[in-house]
Amino acid sequence: MSALFEPLSLRSLTVPNRLWMAPMCQYSAAPEGPDTGAPGDWHFQHLAARAVGGTGLILVEATAVSPEGRISPYDLGLWNDTQTEAFRRITGFLKEQGTTPGIQIAHAGRKASTERGWVNRGGPILPGQRHGWEPVAPSPVPFAEGYQAPAELSVAQIGEIVGQFAAAARRALAAGFEVIEIHGAHGYLINEFLSPFTNRRTDGYGGSYENRTRFAREVVDAVREVWPDELPVFFRISATDWLTEDESDPREGWTADDTVRFARDLRERGIDLLDTSTGGNAPDAKIATGPGYQVPFAERVRKESGLAVGAVGLITEPRQAEKILADGQADAVLLGRELLRNPSFARQAARELDAPIAVPPQYLRSA
């Protein structure tokens, strides 16, 4: 049996295969009005096509827990009933196709209030400009030149955001999702707290490893408390800021050693899988890319922490994905750009690997 098409059980949930879709922002929600942040026709077709194509689990893009937590004004959100109701159409269709619906909840932190990726290269929208607002962060460190310096969060505000993550998780459950993923990667708010590169605080949320991980632990506990025991919670992490890997760079960041240590903590707190990515916090970090370049980080976490992991990063071929799983480097693979290019990648992989896969009756002639 193909490892890629072996079901994976997490708590009481069984995902039909291990070829999953990573969250990918579409920047296609209404930026204002009654439907602000709600998924529309674009999101439905985008997600439905990959479900019809046989993808085992689909994680909806980074979905903001508050208006201020959006990356751009065009991001999805889960802070009101209109958004919750709009997601039900999507989760219902995904389940009809045998795909597990999941969603990533997020707060953008200092990387908030930016343009869509194809407008001005996704650059900042400054406060006072149309659709712009003031970002917040653990420390007033701007993301890059030209970006607004974020406002430093007070302890009371940190507590409010923890509550917003819990409220978004409740809405995700009401919307029909079966997996929830907490976004702690790519330089967004949780990642900003974890890394000494962006966390310059001197209170109980900064300084030591224990203090820098406090906010993340509080979010995990709050989400796990409202999410059913029988359903899994994922955490997405940047396993490294790619600063310590460059011996010529004296800056201190989050490291692979930190990630392994934190994975053990997350396992004890009820996290079921670590979605293991890298980078995004230091925009000028030197990153050595190539096919499967992030897989070794996932493999190390799996071996040293005992936590299930998902592997990502330039996974583009069925046999490449199969080998990652067969070699025990990960428990699942998450594809991004390759699924944009080929929504039916899973069905193609099943043919190449001679593995069974369900095909909608409307498409049997193409099986």
C-alpha positions, 0 to 999 in steps of 0.5 A: 500500500502507498504510504501517501494514500494510507489513512491517518487517524488523529484522535477520533478523526480519520483523514482518508490520505496523507496528501493535504493542502497547505493554507494559502492566502487568496486575498479575495474577501470583501475589505468592507461592508456586511460581508467583510472577511467572509468567503465568497465564490472564489474561495468556494471554487478554489477549495472545492476543486482541490477536494474534487481532485482527491486531496485528503485534508484541506486547510483554509488560508490564514483566517483572522481572529479580529479585523486588526489581525488580518494580513490585508483588508482582503483576508478571511476572518472568523470574528462574526456570524456572517463569516461563520455562516458563509463557511458552512457551504464550503465545509459541507461540500468538502465533506461530501467529497470525502475531504476533511475540512480544516482551517488556520486561525491567525493574527498577523501582528506587525505584518498586518495592514498590507496590500494584496500580493499582486498590488505593490508587491504586497507592501504596507498600507499605512494608517490613514490610507484607505483600508489601513490600520496600525499593526500591533506586536510584542515590540515596536519593531517594523517588519521592513523598511517602509513599514509602520512601526507596530504598537507594543501590546499591553498585557491586557491586550495580549489577554484579549487576543488570546480570547479572540483565538478561542472565540474564532475556534468556537466559530470554526466548529460551528462552521463545520470544520473538523481540524483547527490549526493555530498559525504560529509561523512566518513572522506573524504575531505568535512567531513574533513572540517566540523569536528573540529577533522580534520580541524585545520585551522585558516583562513576563512575555519576553526574555527567556524561552519560557516567557517568549513561549507564554503567549503561544502556550496561552493561545493553545490552551484557550483553543484546546479548551473550546475545541472538542477532545475528539478532534485534532488541533494543529500548530504551524511553526517556523522551525527556524528564522534562518539566522543561526544557520548563517554563521556570518549573521550575528542576529539571534532568532528562533532555532531548530533546537527551540522548535524541538523543545517547544514541540514537546511542550505542545504535545503535552498541551494537546497539540496533535500535529506540528505543521513544520515550515520555516522563515518569514520573520527576518525578511533578509535572512539567507534561506537555502531552498531546493526540493524538500528543503524544509523536510529535515526540520519536520523529520527532526521534530518527529524523531526527537519529540514524538509529535506527529508532523506535516512536511512542506516546502517544494514538494512537487512530485508524487514519488518525492512525497511518497518517499518522505512518508515511507522514510518516516520523515513526516506523517503527512505532506502539505502541498501549496503551489503545486496544488495551485498548478494542479488541483487534481494532483492527488488523483494523478499521484494515485495513478502513478503510485497505483493506489486506490482513490475515490473519484466523483462519479461525474469524473469516472471517465477520467479515472 
